[in-house]
Amino acid sequence: MRYLKFLLLLLVSSVSAQNYQYSLDTPKALEPQQIEEESSLVRIIPQDFDWQNIPTDYSDSVWEIRFDFDLAGQTIILPENVTMRFNGGVLENGTVRGDESIIETNTESQLFEELTLEGSFKSEYLKPQWFGAAMDDATDDREDFVETLDQAENIGAKVLVDTNMFLDLEETGKKSIFLADNTWLEGANEAHIRINNLLSPAFYMALTKNITITNVTFLYDQKYDANYGWDDKIHRQNTVVLTEYLEAKHGLEFKSSIAITKSPIAWRSIIYMDAPENVKLENVTFKAKGKTADSFIQWVIKLKEQYKPNQIISNNSGATRIPNNILLKNVTIDGVIMGIQGIVDGFSSDGLVSQRYSDVQDINGNSIGGDGVGGKNWMHPPHLIYLNSDDSGVYHSQNINIYNTTDYGVYVGTKKVRGSFGYCHSLKLVGNINDVRVINYKNYRRDGLWDLENITDGIFEGIYSESFSDIFDPNLKFQAARFLGKLNRCEFKNVIIKDMASISEIYPWDSAIGNHVTMDGLHIYVNELPIIEDGPFALFGSNNTILNSSFYIENHTAPKNYMGILGVDTDTRMNGSNNHYDVEVTGWRKINTKTLGKSMKLIFQDSSNHNPNYARVIDVSNDFITEKVNNVKKDIWKYTEVVKLESGTSQLLNMIIPYQFAVNSISLKVVDTLETGVSVSIGTKQSEVFVNLNSSINESVSKGINLKAETFVRPLYFFADKDMKSKGKIEITIEFMRQS
């Protein structure tokens, strides 16, 4: 039976009514019958109590502990179903072995000192203050917190932090906290755990399993020196600590070997996941207390390969494993450099939120990326999520699910960037990544959205990104969305990419190589665009599809003629098959019948390639459609121009019928009243086509004419049956068609 928080006990020994706390259950008042029933089971433990000779009838009762008891190193075996109710007393210097026992108190005072708990306890939670933690957010509570974790491990309880506390973890290699199997750390009352680890992890999860951290805020309170990254001594100290732990706790024996280590900077992680299994972080916040970039968390979570337990490692050779089944739910990261990085098999994140971020730098914004001890750019280019193979010779990251992520991209620090050494875009999935889903990912980082490399079986859906390409040298090609390797069986659905720079000198969406790739609903936005290269829809390979996609240009200023929206490499043109690309562009530079070089080109398939392929680009602004079915290309262009009439009975128009274009139809519309009684027609010298208009405004007439293409330019004329007297305006719309 679980005892209730609020017990009104009418004790034979005149014990006053108390409120007792031992869990998070809702307090309930007892009925009179229950009070009488409980009162007969309460025993006040006297100061001279003989803990080695407990009366046989003391089971199934409440022991009220009012006094301090020194157990003198003895092991006390409690009878069955005892509730230890603490009312001012402390047990110390011994071991208490429970038998379905309960710990209960109505205070925040210390209950145990140098006491070990064993056996079975029904208490769900242990609290650090019960083991002496001050919980004042100033005193170092590390030792008492570790003791709480140890005792919770002994009896299978959870650790509850319901008041702000401080853990001093600053000493290199000596104060990191290793979490055991089945650790459960939970917060309440919006309490935080303030930490200050600088050169060693705050928490290790090394070859452990079934760890849960929930409702906890880790408040990072430290500053780093941008000119001091790492040295051999720091790296060696941390390596020794980890190696000795693996030997002591996981049956590893190292002969002329050490534990697997990676980047020396990863020692600065808050949580160092050294091949754990089944880890859950839910409603957890990692927040920097400081307001400047030099006080930000340098690394939140490191995911790393390690040797498997229970083996001899000789000459740094042995079987290894990587983190498995890592779950993040509603995790918030605020004030960070590197977020989550490393190798993993089974990673699920749902509801991740990132607020402030930056790159390593000093208080004045110098030494960007780190510069000094540890070398130039000693910090890796940081990201919110960065999963890769982490130099493993065996594994790669796979089974990745990233849902409902918002990277608000609140940048803090200098406006400078690293140059050629990298940038802090939000998501990086590189190496060889299998089976990945990124769903509903919103990015507002100035640096950009992602790097993707060698992705197999990927789904990227509901993606939104705003970034600024003009913070980088355009020659470095740091697009908002970069593709660094092949894509295989990947889908990109409902993706919006916006380059917020006033002038885009690179396309925000990179070219990609792959097979069986679908881009459905990809929409790209730029402001001024002077780029003279084809793009941004450049997908190379076979069995690829681009549908329902568009490119929006606010001001197209590219000077080069004959540019394409679709970019295809030589191999795809010559050998690609079963590709189907259909996109729209809005805001393409204005074209007319004499400036067709400014229209879109479509070079999609060479004549030697007889495979089935299809491509179409619709220029919405110019009403121009270019289409290619296998080797046959067709352009359909509906061009409109308003002409002011001159005097006389004929007038040479600025509009022409371009080289190799046929005319499908002509429409004329009066937009400003003509001279009374004048009939006007349009045609060429070679073949007049009469479309008669009266003088009434808004009169219009259309006619299909099927005028065949010629290998020369043909001028167009207005013809009138009498002097037009420079009166009136006519809107001309001609549908041109070109096929080759």
Buried (B, 14 or more C-beta within 10 A) or exposed (E): EEBBBBBBBBBEEEBEEBEBBBBEEEEEEBEEEBBEEBBEBBBBBEEEBEBEEBEEEBBEBBBBBBBEBEBEEEBBBBBEBBBBBBBEBBBBBBBBBBBBBBBBBBBEBBBBBBBBBBBEBBBBBBBBBBBBBBBEBEEBBBBBBBBBBBBBBBBEBBBBBBBBBBBBBBEBBEBBBBBBBBBBBBBBEEBBBBBBBBBBBBBBBBBBBBBBBBBBBBBBBBBBBBBBBBEEEBBBBBBEBBBEBBBEBBEBEBEEBBBBBBBBBBBBBBBBBBBBBBBBBBBBBBBBBBEBBBBBBBBBBBBBBBBBBEBEBEEEEBEBBBBBBBBBBBBBBBBBBBBBBBBBBBBBBBBBBBBBBBBBBBEEBEBBBBBBEBEEBBBBBBBBBBBBBBEBEEBBBBBBBBBBBBBBBBBBBBEEBBEEBBBBBBBBBBBBBBBBBBBBBBBBBBBBBBBBBBBBBBBBBBBBBBBBBBBBEBEBEBBBBBBBBBBBBBBBBBBBBBBBBEBBBBBBBBBBBBBBBBBBBBBBBBBBBEBEBBBBBBBBBBBBBBBBBBBBBEEBEBEEEEBBBBBBBEEBBBBBBBBBBBBBBBBBBEBBBEEBEBBBBBBBBBEEBEBEBBBBBBBBBBBBBBBBBBBEBBBBBBBBBEBEBEEEEEBEBEBBBBEBBBBBBBBBBBBEBBBEEBBBBBBBEEEEBEBEBBBEEEBBBEEEBEBEBBEEEBEBBBBBEEEBBEBBBBBBBBBBBBEE
